[in-house]
Amino acid sequence: MAKPYKTTLPRLLIKQAEERPEKTALREKEWGVWQAVTWRQNLRITAEFACGLKELGLGKGDIVILIGDNRPEWIWAELAIQGLGGMALGLYQDSPAEEIEYIFDLSECKLVIAEDQEQVDKILSFRDNLPNLQYIIYHDAKGLVAYEKDVPGLMDFEAVRRIGREGHSEAVADYTRWARELKPEDPTLITTTSGTTGRPKLAMLSHINLLSMAHNLGQFDPKTSKDEFVSFLPLAWIGEQMMAVASALLFGFCVNFPETPDTASSDSREIGPHFLFSPPRVYESMAAKVQGDIMETTKFKAAMYNYFLPIGHEYVDTLFAGKEPSAMLKLKYKIADMCLFRALRDRLGFSRMRSATTGGAALGPDIFRFFHALGVNLKQIYGQTEIAGISCIHKEGEVDFTSVGAPIPETEVKITEDGEIISRSPAVFLGYYKNEEATKETVDEDGWLLSGDAGYFDDNGRLVVIDRLKDVMHLNDGTQFSPQFLENKVKFSPFLRESVVLGGGRDFVTAILCIDMAIVGHWAETQMITYTTYQDLAAKDEVYALIKSEIAKTNETLPEETRIKRFCLLYKELDADDGELTRTRKVRRKIINERYGSLIEALYTDECTLNLQTEITYQDGRVREMCGDIRIEDMEA
């Protein structure tokens, strides 16, 4: 029997349009009103745009770059070039100009879909260095209409559709014919890797890579055509591609696009999605916001929260220990759910949430426990871009705080003698674009994908991920620890946004921390503490005392050897534009060590203050110097 995923993305679009023509495929909020697009309309718009691309000279093997917010136009343009046998390459809209120029040059891109004036301006700033770029297509016309007279090849999305209609009277029929010529093994998507060690590599994925992953994930985490999904994370991320494109086409559910990134939370609450897939930073932000809101609310509501949340913790701790909650505990949890948790889930947009999953990096056990206490069925996913996103997930009823679950169907996972996690499945990528050497370093001769992660299988056959192999650290006394684990423990505090734990080859553990400006700022206002800037706030004695108490709470949960002994508060947030984080907010430790080497050394001396000089980079590429005194605080023994 043929596997249901042995097809292509354009063929699935055609299939959904034929079988469910009037059902809603996409929904976008515009001017406060949700605008629905049926599967029939979805196919017609895609086909017309594909015909327009054909008339502009694009076809098999060509790469179209997309950059901007999540919009239906992204989906239509992506499926259009894929229908012609080309590849779509998404970029994060906050990517710096230098990185974008590098990818344009490497891909020899002829046409880019740039959402608005900001993205068009960014591309125009280095267009003279891109001899292959012929067309810039926008779909938010604000401020751009006047550009068309002076910018060769600049046109709006609707103009390309019009060219397609004029050149192809039967656009859908032509698109269908081209789609039949495609093979499931053809490359269709290029995604940028997170690039923790340098410039991003371009991972090429085929139709079968994406669709086998969607199908096999659906075996453990089912989805139906009646489901609703809200697409608010960057479509350049493999996780969003897997949900909003591959899974949506395979299972036929509706994809909803918020009006703006700022309204994503309220718009999601209106829709009430049935499932969610987000990196840890989204859940960390949600947990921090809930805890921040509790600090602002009435004494009665705060008392309710502080009374009922421990009941939720007790209930989930009992379940995860493999025990049956007592009748009294069940009753107490039911009351807690009626009085608090149900309202909190609704406020978070989880009123109809059947399954919430997280991946892309490790999620701290405290945050995992917090969401389960609220009644959110949160599961950990493990995978990487090069395996179309996923290799393991928690099975229903087999969720725990420490593991990332078991391999999904058709996926093999094993641990090498060196402790590295490697995997093999139909979803393993085709290779890195124009980088055969890196491909050979990542996939061995037998098709095993190397992850670079350290891990092991527990007694229940579930995979436990420790950290990046190269990031696992040892103190001078031989104590081994995972900095990522400690960082996640620290970040459970609502007052902290980022943390970098240090200690490899040292006598004790230290940390460089970044406060959460919004939450610490509000706390400062309630304490009648005045401040002007992030730098000013982070240097306040009262803020240091606050963070010291938070670190003390974390230390109480850690073995003596791995407790944080000294810390400092950085006078700026860690930023992807400065190369300190990846676009999915993973710490680039090599960059941190280079930029803050003097600060790191000071943490391991008797110094109490260091004058630190560094540079910050704006999205437009401008750089400016920044300096200031950083205070170093000792934790009490």
Secondary structure, 3 states (H helix, E strand, C coil): CCCCCCCCHHHHHHHHHHHCCCCEEEEEEECCEEEEEEHHHHHHHHHHHHHHHHHCCCCCCCEEEEECCCCHHHHHHHHHHHHCCCEEEEECCCCCHHHHHHHHHHHCCCEEEECCHHHHHHHHCCHHHCCCCCEEEECCCCCCHHHHHCCCCEEEHHHHHHHHHHHCCCHHHHHHHHHHCCCCCCEEEEEECCCCCCCCCEEEEEHHHHHHHHHHHHHHCCCCCCCEEECCCCCCCHHHHHHHHHHHHHHCCEEEECCCHHHHHHHHHHHCCCEEEECHHHHHHHHHHHHHHHHHCCHHHHHHHHHHHHHHHHHHHHHHCCCCCCHHHHHHHHHHHHHHHHHHHHHCCCCCCCEEEECCCCCCHHHHHHHHHCCCCEEEEECCHHHCCCCEECCCCCCCCCCCCEECCCCEEEECCCCEEEEECCCCCCEECCCHHHHHHHECCCCCEEEEEEEEECCCCCEEEEEEHHHCEECCCCCEECHHHHHHHHCCCCCEEEEEEECCCCCCEEEEEEECHHHHHHHHHHCCCCCCCHHHHHCCHHHHHHHHHHHHHHHHCCCHHHCEEEEEECCCCCCHHHCCECCCCCECHHHHHHHCHHHHHHHCCCCCEEEEEEEEECCCCCEEEEEEEEEEEECCC
